[in-house]
């Protein structure tokens, strides 16, 4: 019985790693699509979104079956619950990559002004997000709660870049009226990236919960 349980747990873990790899690839392709305003790459992301959705449903079903068959407790229960929630967060990040790709596909812009992209720190926004994804995946593989916690601090970088992007886009649109639709679309890109960062923070919390049985979602606010 124990051997069967361990095998099932390893299959769940492998499924989540596969989902992680796919979603990371989707976000990397979304990055390439936006920076180059490349509609062909954007279409790849949109087509592959179906795989993300299918994988999420498969993993959800496997988690439900595992709980029904083995009624796990303690660390095994924390693990399967964490995998269930992480799977959902990864699916949402995949949705944001798909949304970014759809903006590129539907845009009439021939390209992205290099100076505007630099002022927006768009490359930094994407690279920070992708580093967070890689670090969290490694923290789960190594069962390293401290590394997962450290990744949460990187979300502040995403929030700061997003907060600064609004003024930059407004200023650019005022000077380039024809670029108004592009600027509005880019504003949506930054919102999606910021929300993806929030989901990565959720994933970090789930990893810490699984490893250390600590809940980080509701810190003490009595001093505020």
C-alpha positions, -999 to 999 in steps of 0.1 A, spaced: 0 0 0 28 24 9 46 17 -23 14 24 -43 9 57 -25 45 68 -31 42 59 -68 10 80 -71 26 109 -53 55 109 -76 32 108 -106 14 138 -93 46 156 -87 58 148 -123 25 161 -137 29 194 -119 65 197 -132 52 191 -167 25 218 -162 52 241 -149 74 236 -179 46 242 -203 34 274 -186 70 288 -183 74 281 -220 41 299 -227 52 330 -208 86 330 -225 69 329 -259 46 357 -248 77 377 -239 91 371 -274 58 380 -290 54 413 -273 90 425 -276 90 417 -313 53 423 -318 55 389 -336 21 376 -345 34 342 -355 48 335 -320 16 349 -305 -4 324 -325 18 296 -311 9 306 -276 -28 308 -283 -29 273 -299 -9 258 -270 -33 272 -244 -55 242 -251 -28 220 -237 -25 240 -206 -63 237 -200 -63 200 -207 -33 194 -183 -50 214 -155 -81 193 -158 -61 160 -158 -41 170 -127 -72 181 -108 -89 148 -116 -58 129 -104 -57 148 -71 -93 141 -65 -89 104 -72 -58 102 -49 -77 118 -20 -107 95 -26 -86 63 -28 -60 69 -1 -75 95 23 -40 110 29 -31 127 62 -3 149 75 25 157 50 9 136 22 -23 156 25 -5 189 26 14 178 -5 -17 169 -26 -35 200 -15 -5 221 -25 -3 204 -59 -40 211 -64 -36 248 -57 -3 252 -75 -19 236 -106 -47 262 -105 -22 290 -101 -2 278 -130 -33 276 -152 -41 312 -144 -6 322 -154 -10 304 -186 -42 324 -192 -23 356 -188 3 344 -213 -26 336 -237 -41 371 -231 -8 388 -238 -5 368 -270 -40 378 -281 -31 414 -277 -1 410 -300 -22 390 -325 -49 417 -327 -26 447 -326 -20 468 -358 14 480 -345 43 471 -368 67 470 -339 75 482 -304 94 515 -299 127 503 -283 130 535 -262 94 530 -249 101 494 -241 132 504 -222 114 531 -202 86 507 -193 112 481 -182 92 455 -201 121 431 -205 128 433 -167 92 427 -159 92 395 -180 126 383 -169 118 388 -132 86 368 -136 104 340 -154 132 339 -128 105 336 -101 90 307 -119 123 289 -122 133 295 -86 100 283 -73 101 252 -94 136 245 -80 124 252 -44 97 226 -48 121 201 -63 146 206 -34 118 211 -8 135 244 1 110 265 19 135 293 25 141 297 -13 103 298 -19 100 325 7 128 346 -8 110 345 -42 80 363 -27 102 394 -22 107 396 -60 71 403 -65 78 438 -52 99 444 -83 69 435 -105 46 458 -85 70 487 -87 74 484 -125 37 481 -130 30 512 -109 55 532 -129 42 520 -163 10 540 -163 27 574 -164 51 563 -191 23 550 -213 2 582 -208 32 604 -217 40 583 -248 3 583 -259 1 621 -256 31 625 -278 21 598 -302 -17 599 -306 -17 571 -332 -2 548 -306 -31 551 -282 -44 516 -289 -9 502 -285 -5 519 -252 -38 507 -239 -29 472 -249 5 474 -232 -13 486 -200 -32 454 -201 1 434 -205 15 450 -174 -17 442 -154 -15 406 -165 22 403 -156 15 418 -122 -13 393 -116 9 365 -127 33 376 -100 6 374 -75 -1 338 -85 36 330 -81 34 344 -46 5 321 -39 26 292 -52 54 302 -28 30 301 0 17 267 -10 53 253 -11 60 266 24 27 252 36 36 218 22 71 217 35 68 235 69 31 234 76 32 271 79 4 294 66 17 327 52 -15 341 38 -26 360 69 2 377 87 -4 395 119 -18 430 112 -24 440 148 2 467 147 -13 484 116 
